[in-house]
């Protein structure tokens, strides 16, 4: 049932985006914002989100698979992820 609600919300969001931006709607929704302060703030917010979320997702992998709490490895993965995210924007 959760998947159905998720699908409905995503479709609704897509329709609203199409109405807001018309036929010039791009696949990556952030690029529709154009250049400016708002677009930069959204991209910075996504990078901050990535910075804090990635170690949380990978922590069980480190504990179960590697058998140790690799704080240095956590930071290295986060830095790598941020570099990839910034390079893609």
C-alpha positions as a Markdown table, in Angstrom:
| # | Residue | x | y | z |
|---|---|---|---|---|
| 1 | Unk | 0.0 | 0.0 | 0.0 |
| 2 | Unk | 2.9 | 2.3 | 0.7 |
| 3 | Unk | 4.2 | 1.9 | -2.9 |
| 4 | Unk | 0.9 | 3.0 | -4.3 |
| 5 | Unk | 0.8 | 6.2 | -2.2 |
| 6 | Unk | 4.4 | 6.9 | -3.1 |
| 7 | Unk | 3.5 | 6.5 | -6.8 |
| 8 | Unk | 0.5 | 8.9 | -6.5 |
| 9 | Unk | 2.6 | 11.5 | -4.7 |
| 10 | Unk | 5.3 | 11.3 | -7.4 |
| 11 | Unk | 2.9 | 11.6 | -10.2 |
| 12 | Unk | 1.1 | 14.5 | -8.6 |
| 13 | Unk | 4.5 | 16.2 | -8.1 |
| 14 | Unk | 5.4 | 15.6 | -11.7 |
| 15 | Unk | 2.1 | 17.1 | -12.9 |
| 16 | Unk | 2.5 | 20.2 | -10.7 |
| 17 | Unk | 6.0 | 20.7 | -12.1 |
| 18 | Unk | 4.8 | 20.4 | -15.6 |
| 19 | Unk | 2.1 | 23.0 | -15.0 |
| 20 | Unk | 4.7 | 25.3 | -13.3 |
| 21 | Unk | 7.4 | 25.1 | -16.0 |
| 22 | Unk | 5.4 | 24.0 | -19.1 |
| 23 | Unk | 7.0 | 22.1 | -21.9 |
| 24 | Unk | 10.5 | 23.4 | -20.9 |
| 25 | Unk | 10.4 | 21.0 | -17.9 |
| 26 | Unk | 13.7 | 19.3 | -17.5 |
| 27 | Unk | 14.3 | 15.8 | -16.1 |
| 28 | Unk | 16.3 | 17.0 | -13.1 |
| 29 | Unk | 13.8 | 19.2 | -11.3 |
| 30 | Unk | 16.5 | 21.4 | -9.7 |
| 31 | Unk | 17.7 | 22.5 | -13.1 |
| 32 | Unk | 14.3 | 24.1 | -13.7 |
| 33 | Unk | 15.1 | 26.7 | -11.0 |
| 34 | Unk | 17.6 | 28.3 | -13.3 |
| 35 | Unk | 20.6 | 30.2 | -12.1 |
| 36 | Unk | 20.5 | 32.3 | -9.0 |
| 37 | Unk | 20.4 | 32.3 | -5.2 |
| 38 | Unk | 17.5 | 29.9 | -4.8 |
| 39 | Unk | 19.1 | 27.3 | -7.1 |
| 40 | Unk | 22.4 | 27.6 | -5.3 |
| 41 | Unk | 20.7 | 27.3 | -1.9 |
| 42 | Unk | 18.9 | 24.1 | -2.9 |
| 43 | Unk | 22.1 | 22.6 | -4.3 |
| 44 | Unk | 24.0 | 23.4 | -1.1 |
| 45 | Unk | 21.1 | 22.0 | 1.0 |
| 46 | Unk | 21.3 | 18.7 | -1.0 |
| 47 | Unk | 25.0 | 18.5 | -0.5 |
| 48 | Unk | 24.6 | 19.1 | 3.3 |
| 49 | Unk | 21.9 | 16.4 | 3.3 |
| 50 | Unk | 24.3 | 14.0 | 1.5 |
| 51 | Unk | 27.1 | 14.9 | 3.9 |
| 52 | Unk | 25.0 | 13.9 | 7.0 |
| 53 | Unk | 23.0 | 11.0 | 5.5 |
| 54 | Unk | 25.7 | 8.9 | 3.8 |
| 55 | Unk | 27.5 | 7.9 | 7.0 |
| 56 | Unk | 24.2 | 6.9 | 8.6 |
| 57 | Unk | 23.4 | 4.6 | 5.7 |
| 58 | Unk | 26.8 | 3.0 | 5.6 |
| 59 | Unk | 27.3 | 2.6 | 9.4 |
| 60 | Unk | 25.6 | -0.9 | 9.5 |
| 61 | Unk | 27.8 | -2.0 | 6.6 |
| 62 | Unk | 30.9 | -0.9 | 8.4 |
| 63 | Unk | 29.9 | -2.6 | 11.7 |
| 64 | Unk | 28.7 | -5.9 | 10.1 |
| 65 | Unk | 31.0 | -6.4 | 7.2 |
| 66 | Unk | 34.2 | -4.7 | 8.4 |
| 67 | Unk | 33.8 | -5.5 | 12.0 |
| 68 | Unk | 35.0 | -2.1 | 13.3 |
| 69 | Unk | 33.8 | 1.4 | 13.6 |
| 70 | Unk | 35.8 | 3.1 | 10.9 |
| 71 | Unk | 35.4 | 6.8 | 11.6 |
| 72 | Unk | 38.2 | 7.7 | 9.2 |
| 73 | Unk | 36.6 | 5.5 | 6.5 |
| 74 | Unk | 33.2 | 7.2 | 7.2 |
| 75 | Unk | 34.8 | 10.6 | 6.6 |
| 76 | Unk | 36.6 | 9.4 | 3.5 |
| 77 | Unk | 33.4 | 8.1 | 2.0 |
| 78 | Unk | 31.5 | 11.3 | 2.8 |
| 79 | Unk | 34.2 | 13.5 | 1.3 |
| 80 | Unk | 34.2 | 11.3 | -1.9 |
| 81 | Unk | 30.4 | 11.5 | -2.1 |
| 82 | Unk | 30.5 | 15.3 | -1.7 |
| 83 | Unk | 33.1 | 15.6 | -4.4 |
| 84 | Unk | 31.0 | 13.5 | -6.8 |
| 85 | Unk | 27.9 | 15.5 | -5.9 |
| 86 | Unk | 29.5 | 18.9 | -6.4 |
| 87 | Unk | 31.2 | 17.7 | -9.7 |
| 88 | Unk | 27.8 | 16.6 | -11.0 |
| 89 | Unk | 26.3 | 20.1 | -10.5 |
